[in-house]
Amino acid sequence: MYSKSIFSQDEIVQNYYSVKERMKIAAESVDRDAETINLIVVTKTFDSMEIQPLINLGHRDYGENKVQEAEHKWIDIKEKNPEINLHLIGHLQTNKVKRALTLFDSIHTLDSKKIFVEILKHINKPSSVTKEFFIEVNLGNEPQKYGLAQEEIPMLFEGQKFQDQVNFSGLMCIPPYNEAPSPYFALLSKIANKFEIKGLSMGMSSDFEKAIQFGATHIRVGSEIFGSRS
């Protein structure tokens, strides 16, 4: 079920510190404080043995793509380490919303009106722990990707139906794979400013430094720490 990292545990720790240093350099290049940028270590497909060295270091934020995998892996870990914040960074199916709300502290992939409606059914239940919600925006209008189109975003903010119950913490995007990411990071930042949204979840292993320079508050890095997935 799980991938094996190509790195030893010591190398994983070294890679982690390398990413933190690169974050610091990127932040300083635009007069930002790296401590204000949230590094989400993407742990999808890797088991708890690979992750434990970073937990031992005190790192708190981790990202998973699938609800079922996160349940298998993180319920026990979070019971032992209640300070950990778990982020859902993969597509959320409507039939998994209720379960996701009981496990993830933050959901970065609100990508359709249908998902918002489903969240409203469960968000106020005692079992719900999610405190942050990011709207995923499909800036490249790519048919194979999830996310709201730019023109769909205003409907979430012009009425109070969603805002009264859902804390929209930020926007999230994944730029087109074969294009320069900077214009998309700049555009997401512009949209966030327009609606006075502070959170920007953007930037992955290949482009997180650019994302930081364009205002990312949350970056999602996995392969730079654990290596490629088998």
N, C-alpha and C positions, 0 to 999 in steps of 0.2 A: 504493500500500500504506500509506503513512504520511500522517498529518495534518500540516498546516502550522500552526504557532502563529500566533495573531493578533497576537502581540507580537514586537517586535524583540529581538535578543539582549541589548541593553542593558536593555530592559524586563523580560526574563526574569530577569536578574540583580537588578534592583530588586525584582521580585515575590518573589524568593527571600529577599532581606534583610527584606522586609516580613513574610513568614511567620515568619522567625527572631525578629523583634522581637515579634510577636504571641505566639509560643511563650514568650518570656521574660516577658511581662506576665502571661500565663495561669499560668505556673509560680509566679511571685512571689506571685500572689494566694492561693495555698495553701501558701506557704512551701516550694516545691520549687526545685531547681536545674535550669534549662532545659538545662544541659549533660548531664544524665543522661537526657534524652529524645531518642530517635533519630528524626530526620526522614527518612522514606523518600520521596524524590522519585519520584512515579509517572510513568514515561516511556512507558507503553503508547501505541502508535500514533504517537509522535513519533520522528523519525529522529535520527541521531547529531549532525547539525549543530545541532539545537535543544538538545541536551544538553551539547554541548562547553563552552559558557561556564561551566556549573556544575562540570564536571570540572576546568576550569582554575582555578576558585576553590578547589578542594580538597575539594569535597563528595564523600562516599564511598558513600552508600547510595541505591540506586535500586530501584524496583519495577516488575515486569512482570507481565502477566496470562497470557501464553501462552508455552509452551515454545518453539514454533517461531519466533515473532517474536524472542524473546530470543536464540536461537541465531544468527539472521541479524544481529542488531544488536550483541550484546555480546561475542561470542567474541574478536573482534579488539580491541575496546576494553579488555577485561580483560587481554589479553596485554600491552598497552602500559601499562596502569594496574592492576597487580596488587593495589593497596591497596583497590580498589573492592569493595564488598559488594553482591551482587545478590540481591534478595528476590522470591520468587514469591508474588504476592498474589491470583492468580486460581485458579479451580478446576483441580485436577490430575487428569487422566485416568490410569487405571491403566497404560495402554499408553505413557504418557509418563514414568513414574516414573524409569526407568533413565536417560533423557536428562536429566531435571531434576536428578538427583543429581550429575551431572557438571558442572553450570553454576551452580546457585544455591547461594549460601552459606547462605541461610535460606529455609525454606518455611513460609508462614503459613496454609496451607489444608489441613491434615490433617482431612478431613471425614467419614471413614467407616472402619469396621474393615477393609474391603477394601483401602483405601489403606495402612493400617498394615502389613498382611500383605505387600503388594507391596514396600513399602520395606524390610522385613526381608530380602527376597531379595537386595537389591542394596547395602545400606548399608555393608557391610564390604568392598566391592570397592575396589581401589586407585584407580579412577577417580572414586570418590565424594568430593565436596568439601563437601557440606552439613553444617553444624555445628549449626544451630538448627532446631527444629521447633515450630510453633505449632499447637495444636488449634483448629480453627474450630468455634464453638458457635453454633447457630441458636437464639438466645434467644427470638425471637418465634414459634418453631414455624411458620415460613412455608414452605408446601409447595413454593414456587418457588425456595427458596434451599437451598444446600448447608450442611452442618454437622451436628455431633452435637447431639442433644437433651441437655438438662441431665442427665437420668437415665442417659445412656449414658457420661458421663465417668468415674464411679467404676470401671468395668471396666478402664480403662487404668491405674489406679493400685493396684487391690487385688491384682492379680497382677504377677509380675515378667516376664512374657513380653515386653512392649513396653519396659518401663522399663530392662531390662538392656542394651538395644541402641540405643534411641532417646532422645536428649536432649530431653525435653520442656521447651523454654525458656519457653513461655508459652501464653496463650489469645488467640484472635482473635474478634472479632465485627463484624457490620455491623447496626446497629439497623434496625428497620422504617422504610421511607422516610417514611411519613406520620405518624410518632409522635415525641414528644420523645425524644432519645437518652439523656438523663441517667439515667433509671431502668435502662436496659440497661447503660450503662457501670458504674453502681454494682453491678449484679448480677454482671457479669463479674469485677469486682474482688473481690467477696465469694467467688465460686467459687474464684478464684485463691488467696485467703488460706486457704481451707479445705484446699486441697491443697498449700499452701506453694510455689506457682508464682510466680515474680517477674515474668515478662514479660507485658505487656498490650498487644496490638496492636489499637488501637481509635482511631477518629477519622480523618475524612477532611477534605476542603477545607471542607465546610459545618459541621463540628462539632468540629474538632480542639482548639479551646480548651476546650470542655466536657470532652472526653476527658482532656485534661491535668489538669484539676481533679479528675477521678476516678481519677487514677493511671496514665494511659497511659504506657508506656515506649517505644512505637513508634507514630508517627502516619504516615498514608499520604496525602500531599498532591500532587495533580497540577494540577488546573484552576486553582487559585489562583496557580500559577506560570506555566503554559503557556497558560492560557485553555481554553475549551471545545473539545472535539474535533469536527472536521467529519465 
